[in-house]
Amino acid sequence: MNDLEIAREAKLKPIEEIAKNAGISQKYLEPYGKFKAKVSLDIFKELEKKEDGKLILVSAITPTPAGEGKTTVSIGLSMAFNRIGVKAGAALREPSMGPLFGIKGGATGGGRSQVLPMEDINLHFTGDIHAVSAAHNLLGALIDNHIFRRKKPYIDPRRIKWPRVIDMNDRGLRYIVSGLGGRKNGVPRETNFQITASSEIMAILCLANNYAELKEKIANILIGFTYEGEPVFVRDLNVQGAIAAVLKDALKPNLVQTIENTPVFVHGGPFANIAQGTNSIVATKLALKLFDFVVTEAGFGFDLGAEKYFDIVARYAGFNPAGVVLVATVRALKMHGGKKLKEIEEPDPSAVEKGLVNLEKHLENISKFGMKAVVAINKFTSDTEEEHKIIKEFVESKGFNAFVVDFWGKGGKGGEDIAMFLKEKCQAPIQYKPLYELELPTEKKIEIVAKEIYGSKAIDFTKKAKSDLKRIKELGFDKFPVCIAKTQKSLSDNPKLLGRPKDFLVTVREIKISSGAGFNVPVTGDILLMPGLPKIPAAESIDITDEGEIKGLF
């Protein structure tokens, strides 16, 4: 059975029942159909004095095209906690439709470890990502109108820093010319599109605690410069209220359930290879008030999502996870050990051993934040016991514990042992150590992350990046954390360097200012902010029947 067939066999409970079991009163629930709902932010007033639960952060080794199942493990772990008598839930990101129709397929877990209804969540869900697109593009339209109407401050069309966005992989929109068609149709200028998950509006939505903060952060967005070189912010156009209004419902967390009826908040979707890579702060804070243990996920490998989680998200929100689960697979370690994708299902203990250097680096990185960690070896049917043994013995030799989990095949039952371990060992939050102090210069922060987390030998700043560093200092944004945009396929900025690369150079080609979100974005290597579609996109396998049923979603 495939994921979609398994999902359709599940016995879903009405969302009102899921909410009641989670401790959410009916008055705060805003149903979107039978099995999904939004939760009003007013609930925080009622829960304000309630003690927070324990937070478990799930991340992974450097991902490969084989897929490591980080979301599957996150979902399964929340179900395993409930199986051993711990009231638990999860807080996860929303899938983007770009990768869905491109190469990734569904993004709601897999097998018997899924969040449901998977078709709804993977497609339009409650419309949050569309709202982010609309809010972002509203600002784009207002900027162009401001220029067309010749209103003060006079924005230089050549120095606008605000692109358009769309929730789709579309290389044809990466670089465009807008405003064509004569005097009445705007001012011609070069611009571009990014994928919605990389939008600063998405980052802000996931970092805002309430509507006032949402509006304040939007007001602080840098949109461009005047002809004299003076910065122009959203507040200078006085449109932050209108943009925030578009996001009124999008700020409310979405409640769904797992295949075993465990409550899950699926809310916000910033990419980790471009943005901060984790779900919204409000969803995690709500989950911590409702559950004894909360499982959350930091996108892609620990070097991207988890580093940003600790240095940006947790620092801002005041989160202190009680432990980290690092997901590893035999298949991925084989690829890091030199095997090709088409060969990874063949037993090869020696390739697993060679690939352990990647796992080793991520374990070292976890320790740099002062965190306790356990490795979840996500089982695939092609694995052998010998390969599992090699990984376990290696992890234990490094002073960590490892468990083989089979959430895909057995649901929560496939990881009760790791849940019991976490319950016993992670009773208290840990005061983690950020990797760097905010007072350091931007270039020094980039250097620390690149050398300490990626393992680079040196950093090269292009002429454009050096100019950006100068502007960041002039504008007073030097105290922001850095949110490095880098390929997820390697510890380096070169996607072809697998395993644990050494003596490599990280090239920073430009640094984007996200003054509303409160971080700077160094763009490294050849990372794209708008993905393209592969030769055979997943869209070719996705269909709808005459009865209205979706087919081909993973």
URRA-V222160 format. One record per pair of residues at least 24 apart in sequence whose C-alpha atoms are under 10 Angstrom apart, sorted by sequence separation. I is the first residue (numbers start at 1). J is the second residue. If there is no record, write none. Layout:
BEGIN
<<I;J> <I;J>>
END
This chain:
BEGIN
<<23;47> <97;121> <139;163> <140;164> <170;194> <215;239> <216;240> <219;243> <263;287> <275;299> <302;326> <331;355> <332;356> <333;357> <379;403> <484;508> <90;115> <96;121> <97;122> <137;162> <139;164> <140;165> <169;194> <170;195> <215;240> <216;241> <218;243> <219;244> <296;321> <301;326> <302;327> <330;355> <333;358> <374;399> <375;400> <376;401> <377;402> <378;403> <379;404> <380;405> <381;406> <95;121> <96;122> <97;123> <136;162> <137;163> <138;164> <168;194> <169;195> <214;240> <215;241> <218;244> <253;279> <272;298> <273;299> <295;321> <301;327> <330;356> <332;358> <333;359> <373;399> <374;400> <375;401> <376;402> <377;403> <378;404> <379;405> <380;406> <443;469> <485;511> <94;121> <95;122> <96;123> <97;124> <136;163> <137;164> <163;190> <164;191> <165;192> <166;193> <167;194> <168;195> <169;196> <214;241> <215;242> <217;244> <253;280> <271;298> <272;299> <273;300> <277;304> <278;305> <294;321> <297;324> <332;359> <373;400> <374;401> <375;402> <376;403> <377;404> <378;405> <379;406> <442;469> <484;511> <485;512> <94;122> <95;123> <96;124> <136;164> <137;165> <163;191> <164;192> <165;193> <166;194> <167;195> <168;196> <215;243> <216;244> <252;280> <253;281> <255;283> <263;291> <271;299> <272;300> <273;301> <276;304> <277;305> <278;306> <294;322> <296;324> <297;325> <328;356> <372;400> <373;401> <374;402> <375;403> <376;404> <377;405> <378;406> <379;407> <380;408> <381;409> <441;469> <442;470> <483;511> <484;512> <94;123> <95;124> <136;165> <137;166> <160;189> <162;191> <163;192> <164;193> <165;194> <166;195> <167;196> <168;197> <212;241> <214;243> <215;244> <251;280> <253;282> <254;283> <270;299> <271;300> <272;301> <275;304> <276;305> <277;306> <293;322> <295;324> <373;402> <374;403> <375;404> <376;405> <377;406> <378;407> <379;408> <380;409> <482;511> <483;512> <94;124> <95;125> <134;164> <135;165> <136;166> <157;187> <158;188> <159;189> <160;190> <161;191> <162;192> <163;193> <164;194> <165;195> <166;196> <167;197> <211;241> <214;244> <215;245> <252;282> <253;283> <264;294> <269;299> <272;302> <273;303> <274;304> <275;305> <276;306> <277;307> <278;308> <279;309> <295;325> <328;358> <329;359> <375;405> <376;406> <378;408> <379;409> <442;472> <482;512> <493;523> <494;524> <495;525> <94;125> <133;164> <134;165> <148;179> <157;188> <158;189> <159;190> <160;191> <161;192> <162;193> <163;194> <164;195> <165;196> <166;197> <167;198> <213;244> <214;245> <251;282> <252;283> <253;284> <264;295> <265;296> <272;303> <273;304> <274;305> <276;307> <277;308> <278;309> <288;319> <328;359> <441;472> <442;473> <482;513> <483;514> <493;524> <494;525> <495;526> <97;129> <133;165> <134;166> <157;189> <158;190> <162;194> <164;196> <165;197> <166;198> <212;244> <215;247> <251;283> <264;296> <272;304> <273;305> <276;308> <277;309> <281;313> <285;317> <327;359> <359;391> <363;395> <441;473> <482;514> <492;524> <493;525> <494;526> <495;527> <55;88> <75;108> <76;109> <96;129> <132;165> <133;166> <157;190> <158;191> <165;198> <166;199> <211;244> <214;247> <253;286> <271;304> <272;305> <275;308> <276;309> <280;313> <281;314> <284;317> <285;318> <326;359> <445;478> <449;482> <480;513> <492;525> <493;526> <494;527> <53;87> <54;88> <56;90> <75;109> <76;110> <79;113> <94;128> <95;129> <132;166> <133;167> <144;178> <157;191> <165;199> <211;245> <214;248> <253;287> <271;305> <272;306> <276;310> <279;313> <285;319> <349;383> <353;387> <356;390> <360;394> <364;398> <445;479> <449;483> <450;484> <480;514> <493;527> <53;88> <55;90> <72;107> <74;109> <75;110> <78;113> <94;129> <132;167> <144;179> <148;183> <164;199> <272;307> <273;308> <276;311> <278;313> <281;316> <282;317> <284;319> <345;380> <347;382> <348;383> <349;384> <352;387> <356;391> <359;394> <360;395> <363;398> <379;414> <442;477> <443;478> <445;480> <446;481> <449;484> <456;491> <480;515> <483;518> <484;519> <55;91> <71;107> <72;108> <73;109> <76;112> <77;113> <130;166> <148;184> <163;199> <211;247> <272;308> <276;312> <277;313> <281;317> <326;362> <345;381> <346;382> <347;383> <348;384> <349;385> <351;387> <352;388> <355;391> <359;395> <363;399> <378;414> <441;477> <442;478> <445;481> <446;482> <454;490> <455;491> <456;492> <477;513> <482;518> <483;519> <484;520> <485;521> <486;522> <487;523> <67;104> <71;108> <72;109> <73;110> <75;112> <76;113> <129;166> <130;167> <148;185> <149;186> <162;199> <211;248> <214;251> <272;309> <276;313> <281;318> <326;363> <345;382> <346;383> <347;384> <349;386> <350;387> <353;390> <363;400> <378;415> <441;478> <442;479> <445;482> <446;483> <454;491> <455;492> <456;493> <477;514> <480;517> <481;518> <482;519> <483;520> <484;521> <485;522> <486;523> <487;524> <65;103> <69;107> <71;109> <72;110> <75;113> <76;114> <129;167> <148;186> <162;200> <281;319> <344;382> <345;383> <346;384> <348;386> <349;387> <352;390> <353;391> <356;394> <360;398> <440;478> <441;479> <442;480> <446;484> <453;491> <454;492> <475;513> <477;515> <480;518> <481;519> <482;520> <483;521> <484;522> <485;523> <486;524> <487;525> <65;104> <70;109> <71;110> <72;111> <74;113> <75;114> <76;115> <147;186> <148;187> <205;244> <344;383> <345;384> <347;386> <348;387> <349;388> <352;391> <356;395> <376;415> <439;478> <440;479> <441;480> <442;481> <443;482> <453;492> <454;493> <472;511> <479;518> <480;519> <481;520> <482;521> <483;522> <484;523> <485;524> <486;525> <487;526> <488;527> <69;109> <72;112> <73;113> <74;114> <75;115> <145;185> <147;187> <211;251> <326;366> <347;387> <349;389> <350;390> <438;478> <439;479> <440;480> <441;481> <442;482> <471;511> <472;512> <475;515> <479;519> <480;520> <481;521> <482;522> <483;523> <484;524> <485;525> <486;526> <487;527> <69;110> <72;113> <73;114> <145;186> <210;251> <325;366> <349;390> <353;394> <438;479> <439;480> <440;481> <450;491> <451;492> <468;509> <469;510> <472;513> <477;518> <478;519> <479;520> <480;521> <485;526> <486;527> <487;528> <71;113> <72;114> <144;186> <145;187> <201;243> <205;247> <209;251> <210;252> <324;366> <349;391> <376;418> <437;479> <438;480> <439;481> <450;492> <465;507> <466;508> <468;510> <469;511> <471;513> <477;519> <478;520> <485;527> <486;528> <71;114> <72;115> <144;187> <201;244> <208;251> <323;366> <375;418> <437;480> <438;481> <450;493> <465;508> <466;509> <467;510> <468;511> <469;512> <472;515> <477;520> <485;528> <69;113> <71;115> <144;188> <374;418> <437;481> <438;482> <464;508> <465;509> <466;510> <467;511> <468;512> <469;513> <485;529> <144;189> <205;250> <206;251> <436;481> <455;500> <456;501> <457;502> <458;503> <459;504> <460;505> <461;506> <462;507> <463;508> <464;509> <465;510> <466;511> <468;513> <201;247> <205;251> <329;375> <436;482> <454;500> <455;501> <456;502> <457;503> <458;504> <459;505> <460;506> <461;507> <462;508> <463;509> <464;510> <465;511> <204;251> <205;252> <323;370> <324;371> <325;372> <326;373> <327;374> <328;375> <329;376> <330;377> <331;378> <374;421> <454;501> <455;502> <456;503> <457;504> <458;505> <459;506> <460;507> <461;508> <462;509> <463;510> <464;511> <465;512> <323;371> <324;372> <325;373> <326;374> <327;375> <328;376> <329;377> <330;378> <331;379> <374;422> <454;502> <455;503> <456;504> <457;505> <458;506> <459;507> <460;508> <461;509> <462;510> <472;520> <322;371> <323;372> <324;373> <325;374> <326;375> <327;376> <328;377> <329;378> <330;379> <331;380> <373;422> <455;504> <456;505> <457;506> <458;507> <459;508> <460;509> <461;510> <321;371> <322;372> <323;373> <324;374> <325;375> <326;376> <327;377> <328;378> <329;379> <330;380> <372;422> <454;504> <455;505> <456;506> <461;511> <320;371> <321;372> <322;373> <323;374> <324;375> <325;376> <326;377> <327;378> <328;379> <329;380> <331;382> <455;506> <469;520> <326;378> <330;382> <331;383> <373;425> <454;506> <330;383> <334;387> <372;425> <373;426> <451;504> <469;522> <329;383> <330;384> <333;387> <372;426> <451;505> <468;522> <450;505> <451;506> <331;387> <450;506> <330;387> <465;522> <303;361> <307;365> <311;369> <329;387> <330;388> <333;391> <371;429> <372;430> <465;523> <162;221> <302;361> <303;362> <306;365> <307;366> <310;369> <329;388> <371;430> <447;506> <465;524> <136;196> <161;221> <162;222> <163;223> <302;362> <306;366> <330;390> <370;430> <371;431> <372;432> <446;506> <161;222> <162;223> <206;267> <207;268> <301;362> <302;363> <330;391> <369;430> <370;431> <371;432> <461;522> <133;195> <134;196> <160;222> <161;223> <162;224> <205;267> <206;268> <303;365> <307;369> <329;391> <369;431> <370;432> <371;433> <446;508> <133;196> <136;199> <160;223> <161;224> <205;268> <206;269> <302;365> <303;366> <328;391> <369;432> <370;433> <461;524> <132;196> <133;197> <136;200> <137;201> <159;223> <160;224> <161;225> <204;268> <205;269> <206;270> <302;366> <368;432> <369;433> <370;434> <460;524> <22;87> <131;196> <132;197> <136;201> <159;224> <160;225> <203;268> <205;270> <367;432> <368;433> <369;434> <370;435> <443;508> <459;524> <21;87> <22;88> <102;168> <103;169> <130;196> <133;199> <135;201> <136;202> <158;224> <159;225> <160;226> <202;268> <203;269> <204;270> <367;433> <368;434> <369;435> <22;89> <101;168> <102;169> <129;196> <132;199> <134;201> <135;202> <157;224> <158;225> <159;226> <202;269> <203;270> <368;435> <98;166> <99;167> <100;168> <101;169> <102;170> <129;197> <132;200> <133;201> <155;223> <156;224> <157;225> <158;226> <159;227> <202;270> <203;271> <97;166> <98;167> <99;168> <100;169> <132;201> <133;202> <155;224> <156;225> <157;226> <158;227> <201;270> <202;271> <207;276> <442;511> <97;167> <98;168> <99;169> <131;201> <132;202> <155;225> <156;226> <157;227> <159;229> <199;269> <200;270> <206;276> <365;435> <96;167> <97;168> <98;169> <131;202> <132;203> <154;225> <155;226> <156;227> <161;232> <197;268> <198;269> <199;270> <206;277> <207;278> <209;280> <210;281> <96;168> <97;169> <98;170> <132;204> <153;225> <154;226> <155;227> <156;228> <159;231> <160;232> <197;269> <198;270> <199;271> <203;275> <206;278> <207;279> <208;280> <209;281> <210;282> <96;169> <129;202> <132;205> <153;226> <154;227> <155;228> <156;229> <196;269> <197;270> <198;271> <202;275> <203;276> <206;279> <207;280> <208;281> <209;282> <128;202> <152;226> <153;227> <154;228> <155;229> <156;230> <196;270> <197;271> <198;272> <202;276> <203;277> <205;279> <206;280> <207;281> <208;282> <209;283> <328;402> <155;230> <195;270> <196;271> <197;272> <198;273> <199;274> <200;275> <203;278> <205;280> <206;281> <207;282> <327;402> <329;404> <446;521> <154;230> <155;231> <156;232> <195;271> <198;274> <199;275> <203;279> <204;280> <205;281> <206;282> <209;285> <326;402> <327;403> <328;404> <446;522> <128;205> <153;230> <155;232> <197;274> <198;275> <203;280> <205;282> <206;283> <325;402> <153;231> <154;232> <197;275> <198;276> <202;280> <327;405> <442;520> <139;218> <153;232> <197;276> <198;277> <443;522> <36;116> <143;223> <153;233> <197;277> <442;522> <35;116> <36;117> <143;224> <35;117> <34;117> <140;223> <153;236> <36;120> <139;223> <152;236> <153;237> <368;452> <35;120> <36;121> <152;237> <368;453> <151;237> <365;452> <366;453> <37;125> <38;126> <364;452> <365;453> <36;125> <37;126> <364;453> <365;454> <36;126> <365;455> <143;234> <146;237> <361;452> <362;453> <142;234> <361;453> <362;454> <32;125> <33;126> <325;418> <361;454> <32;126> <143;237> <361;455> <31;126> <139;234> <142;237> <143;239> <98;195> <142;239> <325;422> <97;195> <98;196> <139;237> <324;422> <96;195> <97;196> <98;197> <323;422> <96;196> <97;197> <139;239> <322;422> <96;197> <138;239> <139;240> <322;423> <4;106> <10;112> <95;197> <323;425> <324;426> <3;106> <7;110> <94;197> <139;242> <322;425> <323;426> <6;110> <7;111> <10;114> <12;116> <138;242> <139;243> <322;426> <323;427> <3;108> <6;111> <7;112> <12;117> <135;240> <138;243> <207;312> <321;426> <322;427> <323;428> <3;109> <4;110> <5;111> <6;112> <7;113> <10;116> <137;243> <207;313> <322;428> <323;429> <3;110> <4;111> <6;113> <7;114> <10;117> <135;242> <136;243> <206;313> <321;428> <322;429> <323;430> <2;110> <3;111> <6;114> <7;115> <8;116> <135;243> <138;246> <208;316> <209;317> <320;428> <321;429> <322;430> <2;111> <3;112> <7;116> <8;117> <134;243> <135;244> <207;316> <208;317> <320;429> <321;430> <322;431> <323;432> <1;111> <3;113> <4;114> <7;117> <8;118> <135;245> <136;246> <207;317> <319;429> <320;430> <321;431> <322;432> <3;114> <7;118> <8;119> <132;243> <135;246> <319;430> <320;431> <321;432> <7;119> <131;243> <132;244> <134;246> <135;247> <319;431> <320;432> <4;117> <93;206> <133;246> <134;247> <318;431> <319;432> <320;433> <4;118> <131;245> <132;246> <133;247> <3;118> <4;119> <131;246> <132;247> <131;247> <130;247> <131;248> <315;432> <128;246> <129;247> <131;249> <132;250> <314;432> <315;433> <128;247> <131;250> <132;251> <315;434> <128;248> <130;250> <131;251> <314;434> <128;249> <129;250> <311;432> <127;249> <128;250> <310;432> <311;433> <312;434> <126;249> <127;250> <128;251> <310;433> <311;434> <126;250> <128;252> <310;434> <311;435> <128;253> <309;434> <310;435> <311;436> <128;254> <308;434> <311;437> <307;434> <308;435> <311;438> <126;254> <307;435> <125;254> <293;422> <362;491> <293;423> <361;491> <292;423> <358;490> <121;254> <293;426> <358;491> <293;427> <121;256> <292;427> <132;268> <118;256> <129;267> <311;449> <361;499> <362;500> <117;256> <118;257> <128;267> <129;268> <360;499> <361;500> <116;256> <117;257> <118;258> <128;268> <129;269> <358;498> <359;499> <360;500> <115;256> <116;257> <117;258> <118;259> <125;266> <126;267> <128;269> <129;270> <308;449> <357;498> <358;499> <359;500> <115;257> <116;258> <117;259> <307;449> <357;499> <358;500> <114;257> <115;258> <116;259> <355;498> <356;499> <357;500> <358;501> <114;258> <115;259> <116;260> <355;499> <356;500> <357;501> <113;258> <114;259> <115;260> <116;261> <121;266> <304;449> <354;499> <355;500> <112;258> <113;259> <114;260> <115;261> <303;449> <307;453> <354;500> <112;259> <113;260> <115;262> <303;450> <111;259> <112;260> <115;263> <116;264> <109;258> <115;264> <303;452> <304;453> <108;258> <115;265> <262;412> <303;453> <304;454> <115;266> <260;411> <302;453> <303;454> <259;411> <260;412> <302;454> <303;455> <258;411> <259;412> <336;490> <108;266> <94;254> <338;498> <336;497> <337;498> <338;499> <91;253> <92;254> <336;498> <337;499> <91;254> <335;498> <336;499> <337;500> <91;255> <335;499> <336;500> <333;498> <334;499> <315;481> <333;499> <90;257> <332;499> <41;209> <42;210> <89;257> <90;258> <312;480> <41;210> <89;258> <312;481> <41;211> <311;481> <312;482> <94;265> <95;266> <311;482> <312;483> <89;261> <90;262> <91;263> <92;264> <93;265> <94;266> <95;267> <96;268> <311;483> <89;262> <90;263> <91;264> <92;265> <93;266> <94;267> <95;268> <96;269> <308;481> <88;262> <89;263> <90;264> <91;265> <92;266> <93;267> <94;268> <95;269> <96;270> <308;482> <309;483> <87;262> <88;263> <89;264> <90;265> <91;266> <92;267> <93;268> <94;269> <95;270> <96;271> <308;483> <87;263> <88;264> <89;265> <90;266> <91;267> <92;268> <93;269> <94;270> <95;271> <307;483> <308;484> <83;260> <91;268> <92;269> <93;270> <307;484> <82;260> <93;271> <305;483> <79;258> <82;261> <304;483> <78;258> <79;259> <80;260> <82;262> <304;484> <79;260> <81;262> <304;485> <75;257> <76;258> <78;260> <79;261> <80;262> <304;486> <75;258> <76;259> <79;262> <303;486> <304;487> <305;488> <75;259> <76;260> <78;262> <79;263> <93;277> <94;278> <304;488> <75;260> <78;263> <93;278> <94;279> <303;488> <76;262> <78;264> <92;278> <93;279> <94;280> <302;488> <75;262> <91;278> <92;279> <93;280> <300;487> <301;488> <303;490> <304;491> <75;263> <91;279> <92;280> <300;488> <301;489> <303;491> <75;264> <91;280> <299;488> <300;489> <301;490> <302;491> <303;492> <91;281> <93;283> <301;491> <91;282> <92;283> <91;283> <92;284> <90;283> <91;284> <90;284> <91;285> <89;284> <91;286> <91;287> <90;287> <91;288> <89;287> <90;288> <88;287> <89;288> <88;288> <89;290> <90;291> <88;290> <89;291> <316;518> <87;290> <88;291> <89;292> <90;293> <91;294> <92;295> <93;296> <87;291> <88;292> <89;293> <90;294> <91;295> <92;296> <93;297> <86;291> <87;292> <88;293> <89;294> <90;295> <91;296> <92;297> <93;298> <86;292> <87;293> <88;294> <89;295> <90;296> <91;297> <92;298> <93;299> <276;482> <277;483> <312;518> <86;293> <87;294> <88;295> <89;296> <90;297> <92;299> <276;483> <312;519> <41;249> <275;483> <276;484> <40;249> <274;483> <275;484> <276;485> <39;249> <41;251> <42;252> <273;483> <274;484> <275;485> <38;249> <40;251> <41;252> <81;292> <82;293> <272;483> <273;484> <274;485> <275;486> <38;250> <39;251> <40;252> <41;253> <81;293> <272;484> <273;485> <274;486> <38;251> <39;252> <40;253> <81;294> <272;485> <273;486> <274;487> <38;252> <39;253> <40;254> <81;295> <271;485> <272;486> <273;487> <274;488> <37;252> <38;253> <39;254> <78;293> <272;487> <273;488> <37;253> <38;254> <39;255> <78;294> <79;295> <272;488> <273;489> <37;254> <38;255> <77;294> <78;295> <36;254> <37;255> <38;256> <77;295> <78;296> <30;249> <36;255> <37;256> <76;295> <35;255> <36;256> <74;294> <75;295> <35;256> <36;257> <74;295> <75;296> <30;252> <32;254> <35;257> <73;295> <74;296> <75;297> <31;254> <32;255> <74;297> <30;254> <31;255> <73;297> <29;254> <30;255> <71;296> <29;255> <39;265> <71;297> <38;265> <70;297> <71;298> <37;265> <38;266> <70;298> <71;299> <36;265> <38;267> <55;284> <70;299> <36;266> <55;285> <70;300> <70;301> <53;285> <55;287> <68;300> <22;255> <52;285> <54;287> <55;288> <68;301> <52;286> <53;287> <54;288> <52;287> <53;288> <54;289> <19;255> <52;288> <53;289> <55;291> <63;299> <64;300> <18;255> <19;256> <51;288> <52;289> <53;290> <54;291> <55;292> <56;293> <57;294> <58;295> <59;296> <60;297> <63;300> <64;301> <18;256> <19;257> <44;282> <48;286> <50;288> <51;289> <52;290> <53;291> <54;292> <55;293> <56;294> <57;295> <58;296> <59;297> <60;298> <62;300> <63;301> <16;255> <18;257> <47;286> <50;289> <51;290> <52;291> <53;292> <54;293> <55;294> <56;295> <57;296> <58;297> <59;298> <60;299> <61;300> <62;301> <63;302> <15;255> <21;261> <22;262> <49;289> <50;290> <51;291> <52;292> <53;293> <54;294> <55;295> <56;296> <57;297> <58;298> <59;299> <60;300> <61;301> <62;302> <15;256> <21;262> <22;263> <41;282> <44;285> <48;289> <51;292> <52;293> <53;294> <54;295> <55;296> <56;297> <57;298> <58;299> <59;300> <60;301> <61;302> <62;303> <14;256> <15;257> <21;263> <22;264> <41;283> <44;286> <47;289> <52;294> <59;301> <60;302> <61;303> <62;304> <13;256> <14;257> <18;261> <20;263> <43;286> <47;290> <58;301> <59;302> <60;303> <276;519> <12;256> <13;257> <17;261> <18;262> <19;263> <39;283> <58;302> <59;303> <60;304> <231;475> <275;519> <12;257> <18;263> <19;264> <41;286> <44;289> <59;304> <60;305> <230;475> <276;521> <12;258> <13;259> <15;261> <17;263> <18;264> <59;305> <60;306> <275;521> <12;259> <13;260> <14;261> <39;286> <58;305> <59;306> <274;521> <10;258> <11;259> <12;260> <13;261> <15;263> <58;306> <59;307> <77;325> <274;522> <10;259> <11;260> <12;261> <57;306> <274;523> <9;259> <10;260> <11;261> <273;523> <274;524> <7;258> <8;259> <10;261> <74;325> <7;259> <57;309> <73;325> <6;259> <73;326> <74;327> <274;527> <73;327> <273;527> <274;528> <275;529> <70;325> <273;528> <274;529> <70;326> <71;327> <273;529> <70;327> <69;327> <70;328> <271;529> <68;327> <69;328> <70;329> <68;328> <69;329> <68;329> <24;286> <67;329> <68;330> <57;320> <66;329> <68;331> <55;319> <56;320> <57;321> <60;324> <63;327> <67;331> <68;332> <22;287> <54;319> <55;320> <56;321> <57;322> <58;323> <59;324> <60;325> <61;326> <62;327> <63;328> <66;331> <67;332> <23;289> <24;290> <54;320> <55;321> <56;322> <57;323> <58;324> <59;325> <60;326> <61;327> <62;328> <63;329> <65;331> <66;332> <23;290> <54;321> <55;322> <56;323> <57;324> <58;325> <59;326> <60;327> <61;328> <64;331> <65;332> <22;290> <23;291> <53;321> <54;322> <55;323> <56;324> <57;325> <58;326> <59;327> <60;328> <61;329> <64;332> <21;290> <22;291> <53;322> <54;323> <55;324> <56;325> <57;326> <58;327> <59;328> <60;329> <63;332> <64;333> <66;335> <62;332> <63;333> <65;335> <61;332> <62;333> <64;335> <61;333> <63;335> <64;336> <63;336> <62;336> <66;341> <65;341> <66;342> <64;341> <66;344> <66;345> <233;515> <234;516> <233;516> <198;485> <223;513> <222;513> <223;514> <221;513> <222;514> <223;515> <113;406> <114;407> <221;514> <222;515> <112;406> <113;407> <114;408> <220;514> <221;515> <222;516> <61;356> <111;406> <112;407> <113;408> <220;515> <221;516> <62;358> <111;407> <112;408> <113;409> <219;515> <220;516> <221;517> <61;358> <62;359> <110;407> <111;408> <112;409> <113;410> <114;411> <217;514> <218;515> <219;516> <220;517> <221;518> <61;359> <109;407> <110;408> <111;409> <112;410> <113;411> <217;515> <218;516> <220;518> <60;359> <61;360> <62;361> <77;376> <109;408> <110;409> <111;410> <112;411> <113;412> <217;516> <218;517> <61;361> <62;362> <111;411> <112;412> <216;516> <217;517> <61;362> <110;411> <112;413> <113;414> <215;516> <217;518> <60;362> <61;363> <112;414> <214;516> <59;362> <60;363> <73;376> <214;517> <73;377> <73;378> <70;376> <72;378> <70;378> <68;377> <69;378> <208;517> <68;378> <69;379> <204;514> <207;517> <68;379> <69;380> <203;514> <204;515> <206;517> <207;518> <68;380> <204;516> <205;517> <200;513> <201;514> <203;516> <204;517> <61;375> <200;514> <203;517> <204;518> <58;373> <60;375> <199;514> <200;515> <201;516> <202;517> <203;518> <57;373> <58;374> <59;375> <60;376> <200;516> <201;517> <203;519> <56;373> <58;375> <59;376> <200;517> <58;376> <200;518> <200;519> <80;407> <77;405> <79;407> <84;412> <76;405> <83;412> <84;413> <76;406> <77;407> <82;412> <83;413> <199;529> <76;407> <80;411> <81;412> <198;529> <73;405> <75;407> <76;408> <79;411> <80;412> <81;413> <83;415> <84;416> <197;529> <198;530> <73;406> <74;407> <75;408> <79;412> <80;413> <83;416> <84;417> <86;419> <195;528> <196;529> <197;530> <72;406> <73;407> <76;410> <77;411> <78;412> <79;413> <80;414> <81;415> <82;416> <86;420> <194;528> <195;529> <196;530> <72;407> <73;408> <76;411> <77;412> <79;414> <80;415> <81;416> <84;419> <85;420> <194;529> <195;530> <72;408> <75;411> <76;412> <77;413> <79;415> <80;416> <81;417> <83;419> <84;420> <193;529> <194;530> <195;531> <75;412> <76;413> <77;414> <78;415> <79;416> <80;417> <81;418> <82;419> <83;420> <86;423> <192;529> <193;530> <194;531> <69;407> <73;411> <76;414> <77;415> <80;418> <81;419> <192;530> <69;408> <72;411> <73;412> <76;415> <77;416> <80;419> <81;420> <84;423> <76;416> <79;419> <80;420> <73;414> <77;418> <78;419> <81;422> <73;415> <77;419> <81;423> <76;419> <77;422> <161;512> <161;513> <161;514> <174;528> <174;529> <175;530> <174;530> <171;528> <173;530> <174;531> <171;529> <172;530> <173;531> <174;532> <171;530> <172;531> <173;532> <169;529> <170;530> <171;531> <172;532> <169;530> <170;531> <171;532> <168;530> <169;531> <170;532> <171;533> <167;530> <168;531> <169;532> <170;533> <166;530> <168;532> <169;533> <165;530> <168;533> <169;534> <56;422> <54;423> <56;426> <55;426> <54;426> <55;427> <54;427> <55;428> <56;429> <53;427> <54;428> <55;429> <53;428> <54;429> <55;430> <53;429> <54;430> <52;429> <3;408> <64;488> <65;489> <63;488> <64;489> <62;488> <63;489> <64;490> <62;489> <63;490> <62;490> <63;491> <61;490> <62;491> <102;531> <103;532> <61;491> <102;532> <103;533> <119;549> <120;550> <123;553> <102;533> <103;534> <119;550> <122;553> <98;530> <99;531> <101;533> <102;534> <103;535> <105;537> <106;538> <119;551> <98;531> <99;532> <101;534> <102;535> <103;536> <104;537> <105;538> <64;498> <98;532> <99;533> <102;536> <103;537> <104;538> <105;539> <119;553> <63;498> <98;533> <102;537> <103;538> <118;553> <62;498> <101;537> <102;538> <103;539> <105;541> <62;499> <100;537> <101;538> <102;539> <105;542> <61;499> <62;500> <99;537> <100;538> <101;539> <102;540> <99;538> <100;539> <101;540> <99;539> <101;541> <101;542> <100;542> <111;554> <110;554> <109;554> <106;552> <107;553> <108;554> <105;552> <106;553> <107;554> <105;553> <106;554> <104;553> <105;554> <104;554> <101;553> <100;553> <100;554> <4;550> <5;551> <4;551> <4;552> <5;553> <3;552> <4;553> <5;554> <2;552> <3;553> <4;554> <2;553> <3;554> <2;554>>
END
